[in-house]
Amino acid sequence: GECADSPFRMKIGRNKRPCDWVGTGRRKERRCARNGVESHCPATCGECEFFECSDSDKKFKIPNVAGWVTCDMVSEDDEYCEIEGVAETCKDTCGYCD
């Protein structure tokens, strides 16, 4: 696949934020520098070279799935990879680049 942001909202502090939020306005560099954000939003943050085929390090929300999900959880139950958007989020685990 080509370099893709996760379509899911990630946990930032107490908030759920999408990659669109990261890339909006003047704070993009500061937001991309926050822990794990580049791995979740590599296209937005211009970090495809490093994270194009990597798992997101962030906790994220999948619609209609309770609680926060992590790529570690996905690696333990690869049925998650069938859910739209998960392969773009957990690229290594789901074989997005294979």
N, C-alpha and C positions, 0 to 999 in steps of 0.2 A: 504493500500500500504506500501511498505518498504520506509525507509528514502531516500528521493530523493532531489537532487539539482533542482532548476528551470533550464529548458533548455534555458531560455531567457536571453538576455543581459540586465543588469541593469544599471541604471544611477549612475555613480561615477564621481563627478565633472562634467566636460563637456564631459566625455567619456561614451561609451556604452561598458560594460565589461561582459564577460561570467564567470561562475563559474570556468571554466578551467583556466582562467587567474588568478583568486584568488589563486588557488592551485599550480600554477607553480612557481618554483624557491624558493628563500630564504625568500621572503617577505610574505609568506602565513600568518603567525601569525599577522603581521601588517595589512594585507589586511582584514583578518577576523575580526579584531578589529574595522574596520570602521563601522560607523553607519548603521545598518540594514543588513550588509553583511551576518552575520550568519543566519539570517532568510531566506535569498535568497539561500544560499549555505550550508545547514546544514550538508550534507554528507561530503563535502570538508572540512568544518571547524570543523568537529567532534562534532557538537552540536545537534545531533539527539535527545538526551534526552529532550532538551528544545523546539526544533523547528520542530520535526518530523511531527506534524499535524497542524502547524501554518501557517498563511498567511505570505508571504513576506512583509516586510516593505518598500521595494524599489520600485521606479518607474522602469518599464521594457518595453521592446520593443517586440511586437508580430509581426512577419513577415506579411506584407500586411495589417496591421492596423495602421492608421495614429496616430502619436504622441505617447506620453508616456501613459502607462496604469498602474493603481494601483489596488490592491485588493479591495479597497473601491469602485472603479468603477465597478469591477466585481460583488461585492455584490449587486449593484443596477441593474445589468443586467446579470442574471445568464446564458444567452446564451453564454457569454464568456467562461463558463466552458466547453462548447462543443468543443472549439478550442484545438487542440492537445498541451499539455504542460501547459495549464492554471491550470488544477487541481493540478499539481505538484508544481505550483507557489503559488496559493491561496488555500492551502490545507484545511484550516478550512472552508472557504466560499464555496468551491466546494465539500466538504465532502470526500476528498481523503482518509481519514483513516476510514470512516464509513463502 
